[in-house]
Amino acid sequence: MAMEMRARESVGMSEDLTRAISPYATALHDAFLHSHCSSCFRKLPSQPPYAMSCMLCCSVQYCCSDCLSSDREMHSSSGECCFFADHLKKASPSYITEGTSDVRASLRLLYFLEMHGLVSSDSINRSSRIGGLSTIGIREILEVGGEVAERILKGSMLMSSARKMRTQTSVVFSNGLTIEIVTLWVVMINSVEVQIGDGWDLGIAVYGPSFSWFNHSCFPNASFRFVLAPPNEDSVSDKSEYRAVPASKGVAQDAWHAWQFEEGSAHALGKYGPRVVVRCIKPINKGDEVCITYIDLLQTREARHSDLWSKYKFICSCERCTASPESYVDFILNCDFRNLSSPENAFISRGIEDFDDILQQAISEYSLGATHHLFLSERSFMTPLAHFLLSAGRSMLGFVECVKGERRKNVSQAKFSFASCSASSGTRDSMQYHQFRSTCEEFGKRMLSLSLQCWPFLVQSSPCLEKIKNPIDFSWLGTAIFQSLHLSVVDSANLSCTDGLEIFTEEQKGCILSLAICCITFCEYLANICYGPQHYLANHAKDLLEGINLAQ
């Protein structure tokens, strides 16, 4: 009775598959309640007109009168205001420390579902859904007990207390489940962390079937981004059709009612709040299932399964997870050259530990070849590669700046041209896959060349790193690396030495800068494809490149 989303028509890569989907319910994390608007998630103004707050609980802030008026009923009638004003004070200190965003989002979600007639005991008892959202696993969690079950029971009691001033929903569930328990569990397994800009997750959001019915895959063909509602939006502005539609059998009728309700409501669901857009990252044929990822893909199969089970209570059976023998990607990820936690290494020398830390940092910051190699073997790694490239590029820019205290303006201009890797290539509604492949190959060749040039003088301040030929050579993977190392006293002393940085020449610093520009340029290209040209990742890459040009 699981749901899935399939392509309504054939689509090329870098095309949006959905309109901007409004949330059923949202909640800022506790740390951002006094810095961001609880309605639209924008940062509160620091100049007049200043932010305004709820006069009763004084716990939620709004950036303008429109946001306050649009959120007033939800905040008050859901019980969130009462939760802040009274019941939060009675909660245990440990619970408050863990955060209250899940309970507050649950109060809001339950009110939303009630107001739109989307609560049904039949749906939960027969198909484990409420408002089209999955509730699978709740009975097993409560039966097993443990930390999660305790959190659910405590949170549901707080919800029930906060809702006591309102008429309780008349729904009877089997096995003693209450509507609060079910809704809190729905939020825990269906909510997503909202990230509008680079940095912190601002809060959580729960979306209806048009987003929640996209299944997970460790080789996804789509990604998603968050966008803020335009200020002072009065009506539906995006009437585009969904290019991915649900497909399933045996689901309760009211689950389909939830889909039909949302499809016809568009932005009327919530005037403000962060919206989500699903975008394809591979060409998709008509009828193919469209999948996103729920977790970090650059993990071993065991780590991915652990993450998925701990939050979503399912074991992935996608093509990557069931491959036998394991996919090339997982083979590489399983080649961990570190095994310091094993008993035989319990008393390993401090020099080896220091070397291990420096080596890990060097590889993560400057070894672009391995990550790009994984990307070439499977295009699903486009999104993590884009984030990795921006981080690596920024790291190398900072590295160039800190050498001898010099700034970029004193570094000889890095000559770099990438004809087919322009921003315009990624901003078209659709792009040809062969063009994408040729651009990636061009970048790969350029990156390989620059990495091989940079590696010898990047490691010269740490003689231990010279034992690795280059960051593209995978032969160093494996435990044998420790057997081949014979650290002298001088080597150990040089592990934290920075005097070697003085010998960097302008040509060498220019080479590192070229590699940084190469990374950031390709990051912008991939971000345009994965998320669109207005995404914060693409904007950050663009700003960095413009900053380099200004510094020259």
N, C-alpha and C positions, 0 to 999 in steps of 0.2 A: 504493500500500500504506500510505498515511497513515491514522492513526486520527483519529476525531473523536468528540465527545460530543454526544448529542441528548437533548432533554427527554423523559422517560418519560411525562409528563403535562403539561397546561397549568398554568402557575404564574403567580401575580401577582408584582409587584415586591416587594422586601424580604423574600424567602423564601429560606431556606437550601436549597441543592440537594444537598448532601452531608452526611454525618456528619463529625465531626472526624477527619480522615484522619491516621493515624500515619505517620511517615517510614520509609523503608527505611534511610537513613543520614543522620547529621548530623555537623557539625564546627564548633566555635567558631572564629572568626577568632583569629589569634595574639594580638592585643591584649587579648582577653577571657579567655584561658586561666586567668589567675590572679585573675579577679574574678567569674567566673560558673561555674556547675556544668556540667561537660561532658556530663552526662546529661540534666538537665531544662531547662537554659539559664536557671535562676533565678539572681539575684544571690547570691553567697556570704554567709553570715551574718557579721556583725561582732561578735556576742556569742556566748557559749557556748550550745549546743554549736558549736564552731568547725568550719570546713571540714576535710575530710580529703582526702588525695591518694594517688595510686598510689605504693606503697612502692618500686617498681623504677625507674621513670623520673622520678617526682616532677614531672611536667609537666602532669598533668591534676588538677583539683580537683573535689570533690563536696560538695554542701551537706549531705548526711546519709548515714547508713549504707545506707538503702534505695537511693539513687541509686548509691552505690559498688558494692553487690552486684549491682544490675541491669545495670550497665555493665561490670563486671569482665571477663566472658568476651569481649565484643565488643572491648574495648580491648586485651586481651592476645592473643587468638587471631587477630585480624585483622592483627596485625603493627604496630599503631599504637604500642604500648609499646616495641617494638624500634626502631621508627623514631625515637622520641624519645630513647631511651637510647643509641643507638649511631650509627645511620645519619644522623641529622640533623646530628651533629657533623661528618660528612664532606662534607656538601652544600656547594656553592659559596656564598659570601657573597651573591651577587646573587640566587640562588634563595631564600634565607631571607628576604631583604628583601622579595621579592614576596609572601611568605606561603605557608603550608603547608596551609591548610584544604582545598584541593582534593585534595591527595595523601592527607591523612588521611581525608577523606570517601570517597575511592576505595577505600582499604584496607577501610574499614568496609562499604562497599557490596558489594565483591567477596565478603567473608566472608559477608554476609547472603545473597547470591544463591546461593553455594555450598551453604550450610547448608539452603536450601529447594529445591534442585534446579532453580534458575531459570537456570542457565548452559547454553547450547547453541550449539555451533558452527553447526548448521543454521540457527538463527534469524538469526545474524549474517551468514552467507554468503548466505542467500536473502532475508531481509527487513530486514536492517540493524537488528536489535533484539536486546537482551539483557535478560531479565527484563521484557519488554514495553516497555523504554525505548529510545529512538531512538539509533542510532549513525551515522546518515547523515552523510556528508561526511568521515569520518575518512581514507579513502584519498586523497581529493583534497588534504586538508590536508597530509598527509605527503609527497605527491608534489610539491606546490608549494614546501614548505619554509618558512623564515621563522621569526619569533619564536614563533608558536604551536606549530609543529611541534617546534621545539627544546625548548620547555617540556614538551610531551607526552613526548618521548623521555627527557629528564632525569628527569621525574617518574615515568615507568614504571620506569626503572632503580632509583630509590629504593624504589619499591613492591616490585619483585622482590627486592631485597636485604633489605628488612624482612620479607618473607614466606618467606625461605629456610629458616627453622626449621620451617616447616609443609610438609605435603605439597602440592605444586603441583597446580593443577587440570589435569586431562588433557583439554585442549581444543585442537584444531588449527584454526587459521584460515588462510584463503587470503591470498596476498600478504605473508606474513611477519608478520602482525599477532600480537601477544601479548595475553593476557587482561588484562594490566596496562594496555597502551596503550588497548584498547577501553574498559575501565572508567573510566579517567581522562577519556577523551573524553566518555563518558556523563555524568559529573559536570559537566564543563565546559558541556555544552549542555542538561542537564536540571535542574540544581540551581537553587534560588531563594534569594535573600537573605532571611534571617529577621529581621523587625523586630517585636519585641514591644511596644516603647514608642517614644515620640517621640525621635528622635536617631539613634544608630548602628545599623547592621546588625550583629547579634551574631555571625552565622555563616551557614552554608549548610545546606540540607537537600535531600535527594533523595526524592521521593515516587513511589509506584508508579503504575500505569495510571489509577487512579481520580482522580488529579490531573494527571499528566503528559500524558494524552490530551486535555485541553482545549486546543484550538488558539487561536492568537492572532488578534485582529482589531483594527484601528484604530478601529472602532466597536463595542466589545464590549457584550454584554448581561449580563455577570456580572463580579463582582469576587471577591477572596478575602482572608481574614484569617488570622492565626496566633493560636493559643491554646495555653496551657501545660496539660499534663496535671494533673488534680487531685492534690494531695499524697496519698500512701498509697493510691492507687487499686489495688484488688486484682483487679478483673475488668472485663469489658466493660460500660460504662455507657451507651453510645449504640448502640442497635440499630436506629436509623431506617434506612430503605431509601434507596438512592441515587435521586434524582429525575432524574438525568442518566445515561445509559447509553451504552456504546460502540457505534459503527456503522462498519463498514468491510468491505472485501473483499480477499482475497488475502494476508492476514497469516498468518505461520506459526502453527502450532497452539500452540506454547509461549508465544506472545505472549498468546493468549487464556487459556492456563493461568495466566499471571501475573495477569490480571484476576480470574479465578475464585478464585485463591488469596487475593488481597487482599480481595476482597469477602467471603469466608468467614472471614477472619482477624480483621478489625476491629482493635481496639487490641492484640491479641496480638502484632502486628508489633513494637511497641516500647512498653514500659510507660510510658516517659517520652519526653522529646523534644518539640519544638514540633510541634503538629498544625496542619493547614490545613483551612479550611472555605470552600467556594465558595458564593456568594450572588448571586441575580439582582438586577439593578438596573433591569430593564425587564420588562414582561409578556412571557412566552414561551409560544408555542403548542406543543402536543404535536408532537413530531417535528422541531422547529426545532433547528438546531445551537446549542450554548451555547459562547460564546467569551469568553476573558479577554484582557487585554493583557499583553504581556511588557515593554513599554517605556513611556517618557513619551509621552503622546498629544499634548501641546502642542508638537509639532515639525512642521516642514515634511515633505512626503513624502520628499524626498531625505534628510533627517536621520533619519527613521524607518527607511528602508531601509538606511541605513548602520549604524545600531544593530543591527538585526535580522541583517544579514549578518555583522557582526563577531563576534557571539556565537552565533547560531543557524544561520547559513549557509543562509538562505532569503530570498526576496524576497516580500513580502506582496502578495497579489492580492485583498484584501478590497474591499468596495464603495467604501470611501473612497479607496483607493489607485488603483483603476481608473476612477474617475469622470471623465467627459469631457463638458463642461469640469470642472475641479477643483471640489471641494466648496467651499461658502462658507467653511467653517472654514479650509481650506488657503489660500484666497484671502487671508483676513485674516492668517494666519500668515506668508505670503510678503511682506506689505507691511511690510518692515523699513525703518524710516526711517533706519537707520544704515548707512553704507557707508564706514567710515573706513579700511578696509584696501585700498581700491582705489588704484591708482597716482596718480590725479589728486588724491587727498586725502592723499598721503604727507606733505606739509608743512603740514597744516592747523593753524591756530593753537591754542595751549594753551587759549584762552578757549572755543573751540568744543568741545574735548575735555572740559573741565570742565563745560560746559553739558550735554553729552551724558550724562555720568555722573549729574549731578543729575536730569536729565530721566528717565533710565532708572529711577532710584531712586523718583522721585515717581510714575511710572506704575505700577511694580511694586507699590508699597506702598499707593497711594491710588486708582488707577484700577480700580475694581471693575467698572465698567460693561462694559469690553471682555471680560473673562473671563466675566462672567455672560451677555453677549450670545452668546458661543460656546456656552455651556451650553444656552441656549434653542434654539439651532439644532440641537443634537444632545445628547441626554441621556446619551450615553456619557461626557461630560466631568464627570459628577457627582462622581467620586472625586477628580480633580485640583482641581476647584473647591472641594471640602470642605477639602482641605489648604491651598489658596490663601487661602480665607476665614479660616482660623485664623491663618495667618501674618500676613495683613493686619490682622486684628483685634488681635493682640498688638502689632504694630508701632504701631498708632494709640494703643493704651493706653499704651505706653511714651512715645509722642510727647506725649500729654497730661500725663504725669507729669513729663517733663523740662522743660516750659515753666516758666521762672522758678523751677525747683526745687520746684514744688508737687506735692502728692500728690493722688490721686483724691478723698480725703475733702474737699478744698477746692473741688472742682468741683461746680457745681450739678447736682442729680440729673437724669440723662437720662431723659426720659419716653419709654418705648417699649413698645408692646404688640403682640403678634403672635399673635392668637387661634388661628389654624390651624396655627401652627408650634410646637406643644408637643412635648416629648420623647415623650409617649405616642403621638403620631401615627406615629412611626417605629419604635416597639417592637412593634407588633402583628405577628403572623405574616405578615399580608399587608395591603396597603392599596390603596384604590381609586385608579386612575390619575388620575381626574378631580380627586380631592382633592389629589393631588400637584401637578398642573398649576396649580390655583388657588393653592396655597401658594407655588409658585415665582413666579407672576405677582404675588402680593401683595408678596413679598420684592423682586422686581425694581422695582416702583413705589416702594417705600420707599427702596431703595438709590439709585435714580436721583434721587429728591428730595433725599436727604441729600448725595449726591455733588455735586450742583449747588450746594447751599448751602455746602458745605465748600471747594470748589475755589478760590474767589476769595481767601479769606484763608489757605489752605494755601500758595499760591504768592506771597504778598505779600512774603516775605523774599527772593525771587529774581525780580527783574523779568523775567528771560528767560522764565520759565515762564508769564508772563502773555500771551505771544504765542500760547499754546494756549488756546482758548476755554474748554474744559472736558474732563474725562477721558472723556466719553461721545461727544464729537465726533471721528469718525474722519478728518475732512478733513485733519488735520495729518500723516497718514501719507504717506510719499514723500520723495524726495530734495529736493524743492522747498523743504523747510523750511529748508535751509541757505542757499538763495538769498534767502530773505525775512528772514534775520536780519542785523542790522547792530549788532553789539555795540559799545557805547561803552566807554570806559575805566571809567566808573562802573559799568556793567552787569557788566563783568568782575570788578571789585573786589567787587561785591555777591554774586557767585556763592557764596562761602563765608561770607558774612556771616550772623550769627545774632542781631544786635541787633533785627531785625524781630520776633522772637518776643515781645518785651516788650509789643507792642500787642494781643496776643490778649485778648479779653474773656472773661468767664465764659460768656457765651452762645455764643461761638464754640467754646470748649473743650467746652462741653456738646454742641454739634453734632457735633464729632469723636467724642466719647464715644458719642453715639447711633449714629453710623455703625459704630463698633467693636462695640457691642452687637448691632447688626443683623447684622454679619458673623459673629460668634461664635455667635449664636443659630441662624442658618441653617446654619452649619457643623455644629452638633450635630444638627440635623434630618437633614442629608444623611448624616452619619456613621452615624446609626442605621439609615438605609435601606441604605447600602452595606455596612456591616460588622456591624451589630447594636449594642445599647445598651451592651455591656461593652467595646467597643473603646477603645484608648487615646485615639484622636482625639476620640470623643464624651466621654470622661472629662475630657480636657484642656479642652474647650470648657465643660463643666459647671462645672469648678473655677474657670475664669476668670469665668464669670457669677456664681457664688456669691461670689467675691472682690470683684467690683464692688459687689454688694449689701451686703457687710459694710463696705466702705469708705465707703458713703454715710452 
